[in-house]
Amino acid sequence: MATPPPVTDTLARFVAETDYLSISERALANTEMHILDTLGVALAAVSTPVATIAFDYCTRPGGASEASVWGTHLKLPVPMAAFANGLLAHGLDYDDWDAYIHVGHPTSMLTAAALSLGEFAGSSGKDLLKAYVLAIEIITKIAANAPNVQDRGFHSTPVFGSIGAAVAAASLLKLEPERIKAALGIAASGAGGIHRQQGSMVKPFHAGNAARNGVEAVLLAQQGFTADAAIIEAPRGFCDTFFGPATCDYEKMITGLGKPYFLESPGLGLKLHPCSAPQFLAADAALHLKREHNIRFSDVAKIEVSIPPLRYQRHYHPEVKTGLRGKFAINYVVALCILDGELEIETFTDAKANDPQVQQALSKVHVIVDKTIPEPGPYCPVTVELTDGTRFAYTARIAKGHPENPMTENEVLDKFRSNAKSVISEKQSKELIATILKLETVDNVRALVNLLIPK
């Protein structure tokens, strides 16, 4: 077997040697939008059951008050704050996603790790921006040149998020390449997550755990803790373990780093709907029909949604009794689009899922397995049949929020304001937006974190 190129070493040197000024304005501007969006969805999740349980758990061990939990007055040791913030950011499944190479939901973990550590270390806005850009670049390079880890049953979000969180934290602390390699080795052994957990509280736990894992790995490496120095490419290392032996293209993983940055092209997606990304096309199609034809739910006889076999196995659930399950059930999402004409955070609560009218709407949705639609479902036909026999059909092909059909800056800002309003004041929200949109001028990110604390 041929000796693989030095992937881990090359990536570590890329992190240590890349200058902020080499990062394009577009990549930096996109970074600001993704960080802002992530902070907003984290604030919106503060009062959720998963957050309540997590906060109680996080405060039990005690420890130093080093970093803030966003949207609260809690301060915890940095790794635990990263856990809580990562969990919050993914708690509603409303955070950004990768539409191309199965990286999952990276910004929840990278922002939680970097901003929690950055608050403690007194990092600058430039430090935070650079850390995020480099982390996204590295995990997307790995993912683009490896098989889909979810085909092996792993949840891609924490697998890549652990590596990304370590990269971001190492960049913030300006570690030397040898220490960065150690951090990657430590984080790789803490990475993991089972894909089956979607629709449960464990899915946001994955994001929190990955953020904590990355921070812990870097803090240990900073103190001289050692690990395998070629963990990405070595036999029985990260790639062999998660993707299978001899399945990755290591040369491509280290070719063209930052040329262009992934955040420039093709970019990450931002969520218009507070549910899992595989439901977006069905949601867009159903909402289009509802609005275009002014469909009243009382006139609906049935709704048909056509999806390929694997999508059916993963995203059709004949019974939906919890809001969490509803986020991953294509029949629930379509039913609520036709019933209410919108998808909101409140759409995916247990109370809403068990409303008799919602259950009635759910019974009208017929999910059809269509083997002619290629996996994983690049388009989604939806048909609504009225009680008088009239049928309306529409096929959605590129979801709103996808990099090829992006949300506008105003839409992103409106989403942030809506998510933040129940936790921080309108004045704080306005100041937070202004701060993030000029993040490179911020001397200490504690000024940003202070705006996330309710006054």
N, C-alpha and C positions, 0 to 999 in steps of 0.2 A: 504493500500500500504506500502510495506517495506521501511524503511529508507535507502537511498542509502549510500554507504561508502563515506568518506570525500575526494572526488576526487580533488577538487580545492586546499584544504589544502595539500594533499599529493604531488600534482604536484608543488605547490609553494615551499615546503620544499626540493623537489628534485632539483629544480633550485638553491635554496640558499645554499644547503649543498654539492652538487656534487663537487668533487675536479678535477682539470684539469688532474692530473696524473692518474685518474681512466679511462680516455677516451683512447680507443685503438688507436694504430698508424694507423690502417687501416681507422678508422672513421675520424681521423684527415687528413690523406692523401686525402681521398675522399672529405672532406670539402674544401681543397685547390683547387682541380680541379673544384668543383662547383662554388666557389667564382670567380676563374679566368674566367671560361666560362661566368658567369653572367656579369662580368665587360666588357668583350669583346662585348657581344651582346648589352649592354647598350651604349657603345661607337659607335657602328654601327648605333644606332637609333638616334643619336644626330641631324642629318639633316632631319629627317622625319617630315611630316606635323604635326603629333600629338605632337611631341616634340616642334616644333616652337610655336604652340598655347599654350602649357603648360608653356613654358618659359615666354612668355608674361604675362600670368595670374599670375605666381608665383612672378614676380617682381613688380607687381602693388601695393600690400599692403605695400611694404617697409619692415622695420624691421632690426634686427641685422644681421650682416654677420657672421654667426656661422659655417656653413658647406657648402662644395662645391657641385656644380652640376657637375657630372662627364662629362668630355669631353668639358667643357666650362670654362669660367672665372667667372661665377656667384657664389656668395656666399649668402646664404639665412638663415633665422632662421631654426633650426634643423628640426622641423616637416615639413616645406615646402620643404627643401632639400630632406628629405626622400620621400616625395610625388613625386618630380621631378625625383629622381633616380629610384624609384620603377616603375614609368611610363616608363622611358627609358629602364629599364631592361626587361620589358614585351612588349615593343613597337613593336617589330618585330615578336613576338611569336616564338622566337628562343632560349628562355631560357629553363632550364631543366624542367622535368616533372616526376610525380609519375605514375608508370605503374601498380600499384597494388590496391591502396585503395582510389583513387579519392581525393587526397589532392590538385591536380592541379599543379601549378608552384611555389613552395615555395621559391626558393632561390632569386627570384627577390625581394620579399618583405623583407625577412629576412636580406639580404645583404644591401639593401637600408636603412632599419631602423638601423641596427647595425653599419654600417660603417659611416653613417651620424652622428649618436650620438657619436660613438667612436672617430671620428675626433674632435668633440667639447670637449669631455671629456678627450681626451688624452689617450685613452685605448691602451693596448698592443695587439700584435698579438695573444698571448695566450687568452686574454680576448675575442677577436673576434671569434677565433676558438671555444672556449667553448660555447659562446653564441649561435652560429649557431648550433652546435651539439645538445644542449639541446632543442632548439626550434624545430628542426626537430623531435627529439624524442617525444616531447609532442604532437605535432599536429598529428603525425602519430599514436600515441597510441590512441588518441581520434577517429581519422578517422577509424582505423582498427576495432573499436568496436562500430561502429555506421553505420546506413544505408547510402547509397550514397545520399548525400545532393542534388546532381544535379537532382535526380528523383523528387524532390519537386520544381524544377525551379530555385534553387540558383546556382550561380557560386562558385564552391568549392575554387578556388584560394583565393579570398578575405575573405571568411568565415573563413577558417583555417589560412590564412595569417595574419589576424588581431591578432589572438591569438598568433601565432608564432612570429610576430614582437614585441608584448608586452613581451613575454618570453625572446627574445634575448636582448631587451633593458633593461629589469629588471636585467638580468644576468650581462650585462656590467656595470650597475651602482651599482651592488652588493646590491640590496635591500633585506631587511629582509622579511621573509615569509608573514607577515601581509600586507606589502606594495605590495608584488607581487600579493596577492589575490585581493587587491584593483585594481591593474593595469589590471588583468584579467577581473574583473567585469566591468571596464570602457571600455576596448577594446571590450568586448562581445556586449555591447550596440551600438558600432560603426561598428560592423561587418555587412557584407551583400554584395550583388551583384546579378544581375539577369542574368541567364545563356543565355537568349535570345540575349544578347549583343555581342555574338561572331560575328566577322566579322565587328565590328564597333570600333571607337576610344574609346568607353567606356570600352572595355575589358582591355587595358593597364591602363586606369583610375582606374579600380578596384585594380590593384596591387599597384599603387601609393597611393591610398586612404587607403589601408590596412597598408602600411608601415607608413604613417603619423598617422593613428589611433593608432597603437601600440606605437609609440614614444610619442604621446600626452598623452596616457593613463599612461605611466610610469612616465613622467614628472609631471603629476598631482598627481599621487599616491605618488611620492617622496616628494611632498609638503604637504601630509596629506589628499588629496582628498579621500573620502571613496566610497565604492560600496558594493553590496551584496558579502558576503565572501564565498559563496558556489555556484557561478554563473554557473559552469559547470554542476553540478548534481542536483541543486535545482529544484523543480517544477516551470514550466514556465521560467526556466533559459535557458542557451545557448543550451543545448542538446534537451530539450523539444521543444524549439522554432524552431530550424533548422531541427531536425530529426524526431520529433514527440514524444509524451509521451510514456514512457515504451518501447522504441525501442533500447536503448543502454545498453551495458554490462559494468557497472561501475567498477565492480571488476576487469575485465580484463584491463581496462584503467590504473589501477595503479599497476598491477602485472608485475614484470620482467622489470621494467624500466632500460634501458641501458644494458640488458642481452639477447642478444647483442644489441648494438645501431642499429637503423634502417639504419644508414649510413654504417654499416658493412654488414648487411644482412636484407632485400633483396637489399636495396639501391635505389637510384634515377636514372632516365635515363637522358642522355644528348642528345640533338638534333643534328642529322646530317643534317637535312633539315629545312629551315626557314619557316615552316608552322605548322599547328596544328597536334598534335600527332596522332589523328585518321586517318590521311592520310598516315602515314609512311609505312604501309605494302603495300598499293597500289603503292606508289612511289618506294619502293624497288623492287617490282615485275616488274614494268614497266621499270625501269632502267636496271634491269637484262636482260630483253628481248632485249632492245635497244642495249646493249653492247654485249651480247652473240651472237646475230644473225646479228649484224651490220645493223640494220634496218634504212632505209632512210625514212624520213617522206613522201616524194613524192610517195613512194611505198605503203603507208598505205591506206587501204580501210576503215577499222573500228577498233575500240578498244573496248573490252568488259571488264567490271569490275563487279564482283559479290559481293554484300554485303547484310547483313541482313536488315530486315525492319526498325528497329529503326535507324540504321546507315544511311539508305537511307533518312529518314525523316530529319535527322540533317545535313547531309553532302553532299547531292546532290543538286546542284543549277543549274537549266537549263540555267540561264543567269548570267554571271559573267562579270561585267564591272569595278570593282575596284580590286586593288591588295589585299586589306584587305579581301574582299569576297573570292578571290581566295585561300587564306590560309586555308579556311574552306570548300572548294569545292573539293570533291574527283575527279570529272570529270576534273576540271581545272588542278589539280596537275598531274594527269595521262597524260593529253594532253601535258603539258609542258615537262614532262619526255621524251615522245616519240619525241616531236618536237626538243628539244634542247639537250637532253641527260644529263641534269643536272638541279638542282634546286638551284638558287642563291637568294640573297636578291633582286636583280633586277628583278627576275621572278615575284615578287609580288608587282609591281608598277602599278599605273593606266595606264601609258603609255603602258606598256607591255600587260596588260589585254585587251586593246582596239586595239592592233595591228591586222590588218586583218588576218594575217597568224595564229595568236593565236586563233582568233575566228573561223577560219577554222578548226584548230586542235580540238578545243572544240566540234565542230559539229560532229566529227568522234567518239566521246566517247559515248558508250552506257552503262549506269549503270543499272545493272540487280538486281532486288530484289530476293534474294535466301533465302527462309525460312529455308532451311536445315543448313545454317550457323548459329551457336549460337550467340546470342548477347554477347558482343558488336562487335564481329567480330574478333576472335582470329587468323584468317588466311584470306587471300585475293587473290582469283584467278584473274589473268589478262590474256586476250588473245588478240593478235594482228593478224588481218587478212590482208594479202597483196592483191594488186589488181589482182594478178595472182591466187588467191585462197589459197595460202599457209597460214597455221595458226600456230602460235607459242603461247604456253601457259606456264605460270609459277605461282606457288602459294607461296607467302611469308608468313612465319609463326612467326618469331621473328624479329622485326624491329631492324635495326642497331642503336645502342645507347641505346637500352633496357638493363637493368642490366644483362640479360641473354645472351646478344650479344653486349657487351659494346664497345664504342669507345676506342681506345688505347690512351695512354698519348700523343703520337706524334700527333694523329688526333685531340685531344683536343687543343694542343698547336698550331697546324696549323690553326684551326678554330679561335682561339683567335687572332693570328697574322693577319689573313685576315680581321677580324672584326675591329681590332684596327687601321689598317694602314691608314685609311682616316682621322683619328683624332689626333693621337699622332705619334711621330717619331719612327723609327725603334729602336733607342737607348732606348727610354722610354719603348717601348714594351718589349725589352729584359730585362731591369731592373725590369719591373713590374712582368714578369714571375719569375725572380730570387727571387724577394722579396716575392711573394706569396708562392713559393715552400720552403721557409724557414721562413714562417710567424710566427712560434713560437719564433723566435729569434728577432722579431721586437719589439722595446721598445714602440713605439708610432705609431699608424696607420696613423698619418698625413703624415708619409714618404710614405706610400702606396698611399694615396689620391693625394699627390703632383705629382705622376707619371701619374695620370689620367688627369691632366690639360695640354692642348696644350701649347707647348713652342714656 
